[in-house]
Amino acid sequence: MTDGMVKHSVSISGHRTSVSVEKEFWDLFCKAAQSRGLSINQLITQIDATRTGNLSSAIRLFVLKELTSAKD
């Protein structure tokens, strides 16, 4: 995995913001949104509604949970 952060512009309930996430995490996040039939912004809105930390960290934790639950 590379350590390069990539900034992405996203929309949460019509509010524009940006998140900085490594490319590898972002690619897996996009695949998760697609597999659920959701747009990236829709999935981010869902994550935003339940997060306790910052949004970038919440996205990484979401991807980590996806990967670990797939192994179970």
PDB file of N, H, CA, C and O in Angstrom:
ATOM      1  N   MET A   1       0.844  -1.171   0.000  1.00  0.00           N
ATOM      2  CA  MET A   1       0.000   0.000   0.000  1.00  0.00           C
ATOM      3  C   MET A   1       0.892   1.238   0.000  1.00  0.00           C
ATOM      4  O   MET A   1       1.924   1.267   0.671  1.00  0.00           O
ATOM      5  N   THR A   2       0.496   2.242  -0.743  1.00  0.00           N
ATOM      6  H   THR A   2      -0.342   2.218  -1.288  1.00  0.00           H
ATOM      7  CA  THR A   2       1.257   3.482  -0.756  1.00  0.00           C
ATOM      8  C   THR A   2       0.817   4.363   0.396  1.00  0.00           C
ATOM      9  O   THR A   2      -0.253   4.163   0.972  1.00  0.00           O
ATOM     10  N   ASP A   3       1.650   5.343   0.728  1.00  0.00           N
ATOM     11  H   ASP A   3       2.519   5.506   0.260  1.00  0.00           H
ATOM     12  CA  ASP A   3       1.280   6.238   1.811  1.00  0.00           C
ATOM     13  C   ASP A   3       0.718   7.552   1.289  1.00  0.00           C
ATOM     14  O   ASP A   3       0.463   8.465   2.075  1.00  0.00           O
ATOM     15  N   GLY A   4       0.518   7.666  -0.025  1.00  0.00           N
ATOM     16  H   GLY A   4       0.725   6.924  -0.663  1.00  0.00           H
ATOM     17  CA  GLY A   4       0.007   8.902  -0.611  1.00  0.00           C
ATOM     18  C   GLY A   4      -1.475   9.089  -0.367  1.00  0.00           C
ATOM     19  O   GLY A   4      -2.288   8.207  -0.642  1.00  0.00           O
ATOM     20  N   MET A   5      -1.805  10.254   0.156  1.00  0.00           N
ATOM     21  H   MET A   5      -1.144  10.970   0.380  1.00  0.00           H
ATOM     22  CA  MET A   5      -3.202  10.591   0.401  1.00  0.00           C
ATOM     23  C   MET A   5      -3.766  11.265  -0.846  1.00  0.00           C
ATOM     24  O   MET A   5      -3.075  12.016  -1.534  1.00  0.00           O
ATOM     25  N   VAL A   6      -5.031  10.979  -1.118  1.00  0.00           N
ATOM     26  H   VAL A   6      -5.592  10.368  -0.559  1.00  0.00           H
ATOM     27  CA  VAL A   6      -5.717  11.608  -2.237  1.00  0.00           C
ATOM     28  C   VAL A   6      -6.953  12.294  -1.670  1.00  0.00           C
ATOM     29  O   VAL A   6      -7.733  11.683  -0.940  1.00  0.00           O
ATOM     30  N   LYS A   7      -7.127  13.568  -2.012  1.00  0.00           N
ATOM     31  H   LYS A   7      -6.494  14.065  -2.605  1.00  0.00           H
ATOM     32  CA  LYS A   7      -8.279  14.327  -1.532  1.00  0.00           C
ATOM     33  C   LYS A   7      -9.433  14.138  -2.511  1.00  0.00           C
ATOM     34  O   LYS A   7      -9.260  14.250  -3.725  1.00  0.00           O
ATOM     35  N   HIS A   8     -10.617  13.848  -1.962  1.00  0.00           N
ATOM     36  H   HIS A   8     -10.758  13.756  -0.976  1.00  0.00           H
ATOM     37  CA  HIS A   8     -11.816  13.633  -2.772  1.00  0.00           C
ATOM     38  C   HIS A   8     -12.900  14.600  -2.318  1.00  0.00           C
ATOM     39  O   HIS A   8     -13.139  14.750  -1.120  1.00  0.00           O
ATOM     40  N   SER A   9     -13.550  15.249  -3.261  1.00  0.00           N
ATOM     41  H   SER A   9     -13.356  15.128  -4.234  1.00  0.00           H
ATOM     42  CA  SER A   9     -14.691  16.101  -2.953  1.00  0.00           C
ATOM     43  C   SER A   9     -15.930  15.223  -2.906  1.00  0.00           C
ATOM     44  O   SER A   9     -16.178  14.434  -3.818  1.00  0.00           O
ATOM     45  N   VAL A  10     -16.707  15.363  -1.837  1.00  0.00           N
ATOM     46  H   VAL A  10     -16.505  16.004  -1.096  1.00  0.00           H
ATOM     47  CA  VAL A  10     -17.917  14.564  -1.656  1.00  0.00           C
ATOM     48  C   VAL A  10     -19.047  15.465  -1.187  1.00  0.00           C
ATOM     49  O   VAL A  10     -18.833  16.613  -0.795  1.00  0.00           O
ATOM     50  N   SER A  11     -20.243  14.922  -1.236  1.00  0.00           N
ATOM     51  H   SER A  11     -20.417  13.990  -1.554  1.00  0.00           H
ATOM     52  CA  SER A  11     -21.421  15.653  -0.795  1.00  0.00           C
ATOM     53  C   SER A  11     -22.161  14.832   0.245  1.00  0.00           C
ATOM     54  O   SER A  11     -22.464  13.660   0.019  1.00  0.00           O
ATOM     55  N   ILE A  12     -22.451  15.444   1.385  1.00  0.00           N
ATOM     56  H   ILE A  12     -22.205  16.396   1.569  1.00  0.00           H
ATOM     57  CA  ILE A  12     -23.205  14.795   2.452  1.00  0.00           C
ATOM     58  C   ILE A  12     -24.498  15.571   2.616  1.00  0.00           C
ATOM     59  O   ILE A  12     -24.504  16.690   3.129  1.00  0.00           O
ATOM     60  N   SER A  13     -25.587  14.971   2.178  1.00  0.00           N
ATOM     61  H   SER A  13     -25.582  14.062   1.761  1.00  0.00           H
ATOM     62  CA  SER A  13     -26.900  15.629   2.251  1.00  0.00           C
ATOM     63  C   SER A  13     -26.856  17.033   1.638  1.00  0.00           C
ATOM     64  O   SER A  13     -27.404  17.982   2.199  1.00  0.00           O
ATOM     65  N   GLY A  14     -26.211  17.149   0.502  1.00  0.00           N
ATOM     66  H   GLY A  14     -25.767  16.378   0.046  1.00  0.00           H
ATOM     67  CA  GLY A  14     -26.135  18.422  -0.221  1.00  0.00           C
ATOM     68  C   GLY A  14     -25.031  19.356   0.237  1.00  0.00           C
ATOM     69  O   GLY A  14     -24.836  20.415  -0.360  1.00  0.00           O
ATOM     70  N   HIS A  15     -24.307  18.989   1.278  1.00  0.00           N
ATOM     71  H   HIS A  15     -24.465  18.129   1.762  1.00  0.00           H
ATOM     72  CA  HIS A  15     -23.210  19.809   1.798  1.00  0.00           C
ATOM     73  C   HIS A  15     -21.893  19.290   1.236  1.00  0.00           C
ATOM     74  O   HIS A  15     -21.556  18.121   1.424  1.00  0.00           O
ATOM     75  N   ARG A  16     -21.142  20.155   0.545  1.00  0.00           N
ATOM     76  H   ARG A  16     -21.415  21.104   0.393  1.00  0.00           H
ATOM     77  CA  ARG A  16     -19.868  19.751  -0.042  1.00  0.00           C
ATOM     78  C   ARG A  16     -18.767  19.779   1.010  1.00  0.00           C
ATOM     79  O   ARG A  16     -18.671  20.707   1.814  1.00  0.00           O
ATOM     80  N   THR A  17     -17.946  18.747   0.983  1.00  0.00           N
ATOM     81  H   THR A  17     -18.024  17.993   0.330  1.00  0.00           H
ATOM     82  CA  THR A  17     -16.780  18.673   1.855  1.00  0.00           C
ATOM     83  C   THR A  17     -15.727  17.829   1.148  1.00  0.00           C
ATOM     84  O   THR A  17     -15.959  17.357   0.035  1.00  0.00           O
ATOM     85  N   SER A  18     -14.604  17.639   1.762  1.00  0.00           N
ATOM     86  H   SER A  18     -14.415  18.022   2.666  1.00  0.00           H
ATOM     87  CA  SER A  18     -13.586  16.782   1.160  1.00  0.00           C
ATOM     88  C   SER A  18     -13.043  15.825   2.209  1.00  0.00           C
ATOM     89  O   SER A  18     -13.047  16.110   3.407  1.00  0.00           O
ATOM     90  N   VAL A  19     -12.579  14.692   1.726  1.00  0.00           N
ATOM     91  H   VAL A  19     -12.575  14.461   0.753  1.00  0.00           H
ATOM     92  CA  VAL A  19     -11.944  13.690   2.572  1.00  0.00           C
ATOM     93  C   VAL A  19     -10.614  13.321   1.938  1.00  0.00           C
ATOM     94  O   VAL A  19     -10.472  13.301   0.715  1.00  0.00           O
ATOM     95  N   SER A  20      -9.651  13.031   2.789  1.00  0.00           N
ATOM     96  H   SER A  20      -9.766  13.047   3.783  1.00  0.00           H
ATOM     97  CA  SER A  20      -8.349  12.573   2.307  1.00  0.00           C
ATOM     98  C   SER A  20      -8.175  11.124   2.724  1.00  0.00           C
ATOM     99  O   SER A  20      -8.118  10.797   3.910  1.00  0.00           O
ATOM    100  N   VAL A  21      -8.091  10.261   1.711  1.00  0.00           N
ATOM    101  H   VAL A  21      -8.137  10.527   0.748  1.00  0.00           H
ATOM    102  CA  VAL A  21      -8.005   8.813   1.941  1.00  0.00           C
ATOM    103  C   VAL A  21      -7.003   8.240   0.937  1.00  0.00           C
ATOM    104  O   VAL A  21      -6.939   8.675  -0.213  1.00  0.00           O
ATOM    105  N   GLU A  22      -6.236   7.272   1.387  1.00  0.00           N
ATOM    106  H   GLU A  22      -6.288   6.918   2.321  1.00  0.00           H
ATOM    107  CA  GLU A  22      -5.301   6.610   0.481  1.00  0.00           C
ATOM    108  C   GLU A  22      -6.056   5.970  -0.678  1.00  0.00           C
ATOM    109  O   GLU A  22      -7.186   5.509  -0.522  1.00  0.00           O
ATOM    110  N   LYS A  23      -5.409   5.950  -1.845  1.00  0.00           N
ATOM    111  H   LYS A  23      -4.491   6.324  -1.972  1.00  0.00           H
ATOM    112  CA  LYS A  23      -6.041   5.440  -3.065  1.00  0.00           C
ATOM    113  C   LYS A  23      -6.576   4.021  -2.872  1.00  0.00           C
ATOM    114  O   LYS A  23      -7.671   3.705  -3.336  1.00  0.00           O
ATOM    115  N   GLU A  24      -5.821   3.177  -2.201  1.00  0.00           N
ATOM    116  H   GLU A  24      -4.931   3.434  -1.824  1.00  0.00           H
ATOM    117  CA  GLU A  24      -6.243   1.789  -2.027  1.00  0.00           C
ATOM    118  C   GLU A  24      -7.547   1.701  -1.207  1.00  0.00           C
ATOM    119  O   GLU A  24      -8.442   0.923  -1.539  1.00  0.00           O
ATOM    120  N   PHE A  25      -7.640   2.487  -0.158  1.00  0.00           N
ATOM    121  H   PHE A  25      -6.913   3.118   0.112  1.00  0.00           H
ATOM    122  CA  PHE A  25      -8.879   2.513   0.630  1.00  0.00           C
ATOM    123  C   PHE A  25     -10.023   3.054  -0.210  1.00  0.00           C
ATOM    124  O   PHE A  25     -11.130   2.514  -0.180  1.00  0.00           O
ATOM    125  N   TRP A  26      -9.759   4.126  -0.964  1.00  0.00           N
ATOM    126  H   TRP A  26      -8.861   4.565  -0.988  1.00  0.00           H
ATOM    127  CA  TRP A  26     -10.818   4.746  -1.767  1.00  0.00           C
ATOM    128  C   TRP A  26     -11.341   3.770  -2.821  1.00  0.00           C
ATOM    129  O   TRP A  26     -12.548   3.684  -3.047  1.00  0.00           O
ATOM    130  N   ASP A  27     -10.433   3.040  -3.462  1.00  0.00           N
ATOM    131  H   ASP A  27      -9.453   3.111  -3.279  1.00  0.00           H
ATOM    132  CA  ASP A  27     -10.852   2.073  -4.483  1.00  0.00           C
ATOM    133  C   ASP A  27     -11.760   1.001  -3.882  1.00  0.00           C
ATOM    134  O   ASP A  27     -12.771   0.639  -4.484  1.00  0.00           O
ATOM    135  N   LEU A  28     -11.408   0.492  -2.701  1.00  0.00           N
ATOM    136  H   LEU A  28     -10.587   0.786  -2.212  1.00  0.00           H
ATOM    137  CA  LEU A  28     -12.240  -0.519  -2.042  1.00  0.00           C
ATOM    138  C   LEU A  28     -13.566   0.086  -1.587  1.00  0.00           C
ATOM    139  O   LEU A  28     -14.602  -0.577  -1.638  1.00  0.00           O
ATOM    140  N   PHE A  29     -13.538   1.332  -1.146  1.00  0.00           N
ATOM    141  H   PHE A  29     -12.697   1.871  -1.105  1.00  0.00           H
ATOM    142  CA  PHE A  29     -14.762   2.014  -0.741  1.00  0.00           C
ATOM    143  C   PHE A  29     -15.707   2.157  -1.934  1.00  0.00           C
ATOM    144  O   PHE A  29     -16.908   1.921  -1.807  1.00  0.00           O
ATOM    145  N   CYS A  30     -15.175   2.538  -3.077  1.00  0.00           N
ATOM    146  H   CYS A  30     -14.199   2.730  -3.180  1.00  0.00           H
ATOM    147  CA  CYS A  30     -15.997   2.687  -4.284  1.00  0.00           C
ATOM    148  C   CYS A  30     -16.616   1.350  -4.693  1.00  0.00           C
ATOM    149  O   CYS A  30     -17.775   1.305  -5.107  1.00  0.00           O
ATOM    150  N   LYS A  31     -15.853   0.266  -4.581  1.00  0.00           N
ATOM    151  H   LYS A  31     -14.912   0.303  -4.244  1.00  0.00           H
ATOM    152  CA  LYS A  31     -16.390  -1.061  -4.897  1.00  0.00           C
ATOM    153  C   LYS A  31     -17.519  -1.428  -3.942  1.00  0.00           C
ATOM    154  O   LYS A  31     -18.509  -2.028  -4.361  1.00  0.00           O
ATOM    155  N   ALA A  32     -17.384  -1.077  -2.666  1.00  0.00           N
ATOM    156  H   ALA A  32     -16.580  -0.590  -2.326  1.00  0.00           H
ATOM    157  CA  ALA A  32     -18.430  -1.370  -1.689  1.00  0.00           C
ATOM    158  C   ALA A  32     -19.703  -0.599  -2.019  1.00  0.00           C
ATOM    159  O   ALA A  32     -20.801  -1.147  -1.918  1.00  0.00           O
ATOM    160  N   ALA A  33     -19.568   0.651  -2.406  1.00  0.00           N
ATOM    161  H   ALA A  33     -18.676   1.095  -2.488  1.00  0.00           H
ATOM    162  CA  ALA A  33     -20.743   1.446  -2.788  1.00  0.00           C
ATOM    163  C   ALA A  33     -21.422   0.821  -3.999  1.00  0.00           C
ATOM    164  O   ALA A  33     -22.644   0.679  -4.029  1.00  0.00           O
ATOM    165  N   GLN A  34     -20.636   0.454  -4.984  1.00  0.00           N
ATOM    166  H   GLN A  34     -19.643   0.569  -4.959  1.00  0.00           H
ATOM    167  CA  GLN A  34     -21.177  -0.142  -6.206  1.00  0.00           C
ATOM    168  C   GLN A  34     -21.887  -1.461  -5.901  1.00  0.00           C
ATOM    169  O   GLN A  34     -22.962  -1.725  -6.440  1.00  0.00           O
ATOM    170  N   SER A  35     -21.296  -2.280  -5.048  1.00  0.00           N
ATOM    171  H   SER A  35     -20.423  -2.065  -4.611  1.00  0.00           H
ATOM    172  CA  SER A  35     -21.912  -3.582  -4.744  1.00  0.00           C
ATOM    173  C   SER A  35     -23.235  -3.424  -3.991  1.00  0.00           C
ATOM    174  O   SER A  35     -24.072  -4.326  -4.012  1.00  0.00           O
ATOM    175  N   ARG A  36     -23.424  -2.289  -3.330  1.00  0.00           N
ATOM    176  H   ARG A  36     -22.744  -1.556  -3.312  1.00  0.00           H
ATOM    177  CA  ARG A  36     -24.675  -2.011  -2.622  1.00  0.00           C
ATOM    178  C   ARG A  36     -25.690  -1.272  -3.497  1.00  0.00           C
ATOM    179  O   ARG A  36     -26.826  -1.041  -3.083  1.00  0.00           O
ATOM    180  N   GLY A  37     -25.271  -0.909  -4.698  1.00  0.00           N
ATOM    181  H   GLY A  37     -24.348  -1.096  -5.033  1.00  0.00           H
ATOM    182  CA  GLY A  37     -26.143  -0.142  -5.580  1.00  0.00           C
ATOM    183  C   GLY A  37     -26.319   1.297  -5.123  1.00  0.00           C
ATOM    184  O   GLY A  37     -27.350   1.919  -5.379  1.00  0.00           O
ATOM    185  N   LEU A  38     -25.292   1.827  -4.436  1.00  0.00           N
ATOM    186  H   LEU A  38     -24.455   1.323  -4.229  1.00  0.00           H
ATOM    187  CA  LEU A  38     -25.335   3.189  -3.923  1.00  0.00           C
ATOM    188  C   LEU A  38     -24.286   4.053  -4.610  1.00  0.00           C
ATOM    189  O   LEU A  38     -23.266   3.555  -5.086  1.00  0.00           O
ATOM    190  N   SER A  39     -24.551   5.337  -4.653  1.00  0.00           N
ATOM    191  H   SER A  39     -25.380   5.741  -4.266  1.00  0.00           H
ATOM    192  CA  SER A  39     -23.510   6.259  -5.097  1.00  0.00           C
ATOM    193  C   SER A  39     -22.513   6.421  -3.950  1.00  0.00           C
ATOM    194  O   SER A  39     -22.813   6.085  -2.804  1.00  0.00           O
ATOM    195  N   ILE A  40     -21.356   6.925  -4.261  1.00  0.00           N
ATOM    196  H   ILE A  40     -21.112   7.197  -5.191  1.00  0.00           H
ATOM    197  CA  ILE A  40     -20.349   7.186  -3.234  1.00  0.00           C
ATOM    198  C   ILE A  40     -20.919   8.153  -2.196  1.00  0.00           C
ATOM    199  O   ILE A  40     -20.747   7.950  -0.994  1.00  0.00           O
ATOM    200  N   ASN A  41     -21.592   9.195  -2.659  1.00  0.00           N
ATOM    201  H   ASN A  41     -21.731   9.359  -3.636  1.00  0.00           H
ATOM    202  CA  ASN A  41     -22.159  10.184  -1.734  1.00  0.00           C
ATOM    203  C   ASN A  41     -23.239   9.578  -0.844  1.00  0.00           C
ATOM    204  O   ASN A  41     -23.348   9.950   0.325  1.00  0.00           O
ATOM    205  N   GLN A  42     -24.035   8.656  -1.369  1.00  0.00           N
ATOM    206  H   GLN A  42     -23.947   8.354  -2.318  1.00  0.00           H
ATOM    207  CA  GLN A  42     -25.058   8.003  -0.544  1.00  0.00           C
ATOM    208  C   GLN A  42     -24.418   7.166   0.562  1.00  0.00           C
ATOM    209  O   GLN A  42     -24.870   7.197   1.706  1.00  0.00           O
ATOM    210  N   LEU A  43     -23.371   6.422   0.222  1.00  0.00           N
ATOM    211  H   LEU A  43     -23.003   6.398  -0.708  1.00  0.00           H
ATOM    212  CA  LEU A  43     -22.695   5.606   1.225  1.00  0.00           C
ATOM    213  C   LEU A  43     -21.991   6.491   2.247  1.00  0.00           C
ATOM    214  O   LEU A  43     -22.009   6.191   3.441  1.00  0.00           O
ATOM    215  N   ILE A  44     -21.381   7.561   1.799  1.00  0.00           N
ATOM    216  H   ILE A  44     -21.367   7.805   0.830  1.00  0.00           H
ATOM    217  CA  ILE A  44     -20.732   8.493   2.727  1.00  0.00           C
ATOM    218  C   ILE A  44     -21.759   9.108   3.671  1.00  0.00           C
ATOM    219  O   ILE A  44     -21.479   9.283   4.857  1.00  0.00           O
ATOM    220  N   THR A  45     -22.937   9.436   3.163  1.00  0.00           N
ATOM    221  H   THR A  45     -23.165   9.294   2.200  1.00  0.00           H
ATOM    222  CA  THR A  45     -23.990   9.991   4.013  1.00  0.00           C
ATOM    223  C   THR A  45     -24.390   8.980   5.089  1.00  0.00           C
ATOM    224  O   THR A  45     -24.615   9.359   6.238  1.00  0.00           O
ATOM    225  N   GLN A  46     -24.479   7.703   4.729  1.00  0.00           N
ATOM    226  H   GLN A  46     -24.296   7.395   3.796  1.00  0.00           H
ATOM    227  CA  GLN A  46     -24.804   6.662   5.714  1.00  0.00           C
ATOM    228  C   GLN A  46     -23.723   6.559   6.780  1.00  0.00           C
ATOM    229  O   GLN A  46     -24.021   6.459   7.970  1.00  0.00           O
ATOM    230  N   ILE A  47     -22.476   6.584   6.353  1.00  0.00           N
ATOM    231  H   ILE A  47     -22.233   6.666   5.386  1.00  0.00           H
ATOM    232  CA  ILE A  47     -21.353   6.493   7.294  1.00  0.00           C
ATOM    233  C   ILE A  47     -21.324   7.725   8.193  1.00  0.00           C
ATOM    234  O   ILE A  47     -21.090   7.617   9.397  1.00  0.00           O
ATOM    235  N   ASP A  48     -21.561   8.887   7.606  1.00  0.00           N
ATOM    236  H   ASP A  48     -21.751   8.974   6.629  1.00  0.00           H
ATOM    237  CA  ASP A  48     -21.540  10.135   8.360  1.00  0.00           C
ATOM    238  C   ASP A  48     -22.576  10.134   9.473  1.00  0.00           C
ATOM    239  O   ASP A  48     -22.342  10.705  10.538  1.00  0.00           O
ATOM    240  N   ALA A  49     -23.707   9.503   9.241  1.00  0.00           N
ATOM    241  H   ALA A  49     -23.897   9.038   8.375  1.00  0.00           H
ATOM    242  CA  ALA A  49     -24.793   9.500  10.220  1.00  0.00           C
ATOM    243  C   ALA A  49     -24.447   8.719  11.493  1.00  0.00           C
ATOM    244  O   ALA A  49     -25.053   8.939  12.542  1.00  0.00           O
ATOM    245  N   THR A  50     -23.478   7.816  11.400  1.00  0.00           N
ATOM    246  H   THR A  50     -22.985   7.637  10.548  1.00  0.00           H
ATOM    247  CA  THR A  50     -23.168   6.973  12.560  1.00  0.00           C
ATOM    248  C   THR A  50     -21.730   7.114  13.056  1.00  0.00           C
ATOM    249  O   THR A  50     -21.344   6.443  14.013  1.00  0.00           O
ATOM    250  N   ARG A  51     -20.947   7.959  12.436  1.00  0.00           N
ATOM    251  H   ARG A  51     -21.261   8.504  11.658  1.00  0.00           H
ATOM    252  CA  ARG A  51     -19.527   8.037  12.803  1.00  0.00           C
ATOM    253  C   ARG A  51     -19.334   8.778  14.118  1.00  0.00           C
ATOM    254  O   ARG A  51     -20.162   9.590  14.530  1.00  0.00           O
ATOM    255  N   THR A  52     -18.201   8.467  14.771  1.00  0.00           N
ATOM    256  H   THR A  52     -17.528   7.806  14.437  1.00  0.00           H
ATOM    257  CA  THR A  52     -17.833   9.166  15.992  1.00  0.00           C
ATOM    258  C   THR A  52     -16.538   9.952  15.814  1.00  0.00           C
ATOM    259  O   THR A  52     -16.295  10.903  16.557  1.00  0.00           O
ATOM    260  N   GLY A  53     -15.709   9.581  14.856  1.00  0.00           N
ATOM    261  H   GLY A  53     -15.907   8.808  14.252  1.00  0.00           H
ATOM    262  CA  GLY A  53     -14.453  10.274  14.589  1.00  0.00           C
ATOM    263  C   GLY A  53     -14.569  11.110  13.328  1.00  0.00           C
ATOM    264  O   GLY A  53     -15.669  11.459  12.899  1.00  0.00           O
ATOM    265  N   ASN A  54     -13.429  11.427  12.743  1.00  0.00           N
ATOM    266  H   ASN A  54     -12.536  11.144  13.092  1.00  0.00           H
ATOM    267  CA  ASN A  54     -13.484  12.209  11.499  1.00  0.00           C
ATOM    268  C   ASN A  54     -13.899  11.322  10.331  1.00  0.00           C
ATOM    269  O   ASN A  54     -13.776  10.099  10.394  1.00  0.00           O
ATOM    270  N   LEU A  55     -14.382  11.937   9.282  1.00  0.00           N
ATOM    271  H   LEU A  55     -14.482  12.931   9.230  1.00  0.00           H
ATOM    272  CA  LEU A  55     -14.966  11.203   8.159  1.00  0.00           C
ATOM    273  C   LEU A  55     -13.952  10.328   7.433  1.00  0.00           C
ATOM    274  O   LEU A  55     -14.275   9.205   7.046  1.00  0.00           O
ATOM    275  N   SER A  56     -12.745  10.818   7.244  1.00  0.00           N
ATOM    276  H   SER A  56     -12.482  11.730   7.559  1.00  0.00           H
ATOM    277  CA  SER A  56     -11.724  10.007   6.564  1.00  0.00           C
ATOM    278  C   SER A  56     -11.436   8.728   7.345  1.00  0.00           C
ATOM    279  O   SER A  56     -11.327   7.649   6.761  1.00  0.00           O
ATOM    280  N   SER A  57     -11.315   8.849   8.644  1.00  0.00           N
ATOM    281  H   SER A  57     -11.403   9.725   9.118  1.00  0.00           H
ATOM    282  CA  SER A  57     -11.087   7.663   9.486  1.00  0.00           C
ATOM    283  C   SER A  57     -12.282   6.731   9.438  1.00  0.00           C
ATOM    284  O   SER A  57     -12.115   5.512   9.405  1.00  0.00           O
ATOM    285  N   ALA A  58     -13.486   7.286   9.433  1.00  0.00           N
ATOM    286  H   ALA A  58     -13.622   8.276   9.460  1.00  0.00           H
ATOM    287  CA  ALA A  58     -14.697   6.467   9.374  1.00  0.00           C
ATOM    288  C   ALA A  58     -14.753   5.663   8.080  1.00  0.00           C
ATOM    289  O   ALA A  58     -15.201   4.516   8.079  1.00  0.00           O
ATOM    290  N   ILE A  59     -14.304   6.257   6.983  1.00  0.00           N
ATOM    291  H   ILE A  59     -13.940   7.188   6.983  1.00  0.00           H
ATOM    292  CA  ILE A  59     -14.260   5.543   5.704  1.00  0.00           C
ATOM    293  C   ILE A  59     -13.264   4.389   5.784  1.00  0.00           C
ATOM    294  O   ILE A  59     -13.562   3.281   5.338  1.00  0.00           O
ATOM    295  N   ARG A  60     -12.089   4.642   6.345  1.00  0.00           N
ATOM    296  H   ARG A  60     -11.847   5.542   6.707  1.00  0.00           H
ATOM    297  CA  ARG A  60     -11.094   3.577   6.483  1.00  0.00           C
ATOM    298  C   ARG A  60     -11.626   2.444   7.359  1.00  0.00           C
ATOM    299  O   ARG A  60     -11.450   1.271   7.029  1.00  0.00           O
ATOM    300  N   LEU A  61     -12.272   2.786   8.469  1.00  0.00           N
ATOM    301  H   LEU A  61     -12.416   3.738   8.737  1.00  0.00           H
ATOM    302  CA  LEU A  61     -12.833   1.760   9.350  1.00  0.00           C
ATOM    303  C   LEU A  61     -13.936   0.972   8.660  1.00  0.00           C
ATOM    304  O   LEU A  61     -14.049  -0.238   8.852  1.00  0.00           O
ATOM    305  N   PHE A  62     -14.745   1.648   7.861  1.00  0.00           N
ATOM    306  H   PHE A  62     -14.653   2.631   7.705  1.00  0.00           H
ATOM    307  CA  PHE A  62     -15.780   0.961   7.084  1.00  0.00           C
ATOM    308  C   PHE A  62     -15.138  -0.076   6.165  1.00  0.00           C
ATOM    309  O   PHE A  62     -15.589  -1.220   6.115  1.00  0.00           O
ATOM    310  N   VAL A  63     -14.092   0.312   5.442  1.00  0.00           N
ATOM    311  H   VAL A  63     -13.726   1.242   5.483  1.00  0.00           H
ATOM    312  CA  VAL A  63     -13.408  -0.609   4.524  1.00  0.00           C
ATOM    313  C   VAL A  63     -12.796  -1.770   5.307  1.00  0.00           C
ATOM    314  O   VAL A  63     -12.878  -2.920   4.876  1.00  0.00           O
ATOM    315  N   LEU A  64     -12.188  -1.477   6.443  1.00  0.00           N
ATOM    316  H   LEU A  64     -12.122  -0.542   6.793  1.00  0.00           H
ATOM    317  CA  LEU A  64     -11.602  -2.533   7.265  1.00  0.00           C
ATOM    318  C   LEU A  64     -12.668  -3.527   7.721  1.00  0.00           C
ATOM    319  O   LEU A  64     -12.446  -4.737   7.672  1.00  0.00           O
ATOM    320  N   LYS A  65     -13.809  -3.032   8.160  1.00  0.00           N
ATOM    321  H   LYS A  65     -13.989  -2.049   8.200  1.00  0.00           H
ATOM    322  CA  LYS A  65     -14.904  -3.918   8.569  1.00  0.00           C
ATOM    323  C   LYS A  65     -15.404  -4.757   7.390  1.00  0.00           C
ATOM    324  O   LYS A  65     -15.718  -5.936   7.551  1.00  0.00           O
ATOM    325  N   GLU A  66     -15.475  -4.150   6.221  1.00  0.00           N
ATOM    326  H   GLU A  66     -15.220  -3.192   6.091  1.00  0.00           H
ATOM    327  CA  GLU A  66     -15.889  -4.889   5.022  1.00  0.00           C
ATOM    328  C   GLU A  66     -14.930  -6.050   4.746  1.00  0.00           C
ATOM    329  O   GLU A  66     -15.354  -7.169   4.457  1.00  0.00           O
ATOM    330  N   LEU A  67     -13.641  -5.762   4.840  1.00  0.00           N
ATOM    331  H   LEU A  67     -13.297  -4.853   5.074  1.00  0.00           H
ATOM    332  CA  LEU A  67     -12.642  -6.790   4.562  1.00  0.00           C
ATOM    333  C   LEU A  67     -12.661  -7.901   5.604  1.00  0.00           C
ATOM    334  O   LEU A  67     -12.548  -9.076   5.257  1.00  0.00           O
ATOM    335  N   THR A  68     -12.802  -7.543   6.871  1.00  0.00           N
ATOM    336  H   THR A  68     -12.894  -6.588   7.153  1.00  0.00           H
ATOM    337  CA  THR A  68     -12.775  -8.572   7.914  1.00  0.00           C
ATOM    338  C   THR A  68     -14.068  -9.371   7.927  1.00  0.00           C
ATOM    339  O   THR A  68     -14.042 -10.564   8.230  1.00  0.00           O
ATOM    340  N   SER A  69     -15.187  -8.755   7.611  1.00  0.00           N
ATOM    341  H   SER A  69     -15.208  -7.786   7.366  1.00  0.00           H
ATOM    342  CA  SER A  69     -16.445  -9.507   7.577  1.00  0.00           C
ATOM    343  C   SER A  69     -16.505 -10.439   6.370  1.00  0.00           C
ATOM    344  O   SER A  69     -17.191 -11.461   6.413  1.00  0.00           O
ATOM    345  N   ALA A  70     -15.802 -10.103   5.302  1.00  0.00           N
ATOM    346  H   ALA A  70     -15.245  -9.273   5.266  1.00  0.00           H
ATOM    347  CA  ALA A  70     -15.766 -10.956   4.124  1.00  0.00           C
ATOM    348  C   ALA A  70     -14.986 -12.245   4.408  1.00  0.00           C
ATOM    349  O   ALA A  70     -15.224 -13.270   3.770  1.00  0.00           O
ATOM    350  N   LYS A  71     -14.061 -12.190   5.362  1.00  0.00           N
ATOM    351  H   LYS A  71     -13.868 -11.357   5.881  1.00  0.00           H
ATOM    352  CA  LYS A  71     -13.248 -13.362   5.712  1.00  0.00           C
ATOM    353  C   LYS A  71     -13.979 -14.291   6.666  1.00  0.00           C
ATOM    354  O   LYS A  71     -13.618 -15.463   6.777  1.00  0.00           O
ATOM    355  N   ASP A  72     -15.005 -13.791   7.364  1.00  0.00           N
ATOM    356  H   ASP A  72     -15.298 -12.839   7.275  1.00  0.00           H
ATOM    357  CA  ASP A  72     -15.748 -14.602   8.340  1.00  0.00           C
ATOM    358  C   ASP A  72     -16.671 -15.588   7.676  1.00  0.00           C
ATOM    359  O   ASP A  72     -17.364 -16.342   8.359  1.00  0.00           O
TER     360      ASP A  72
END
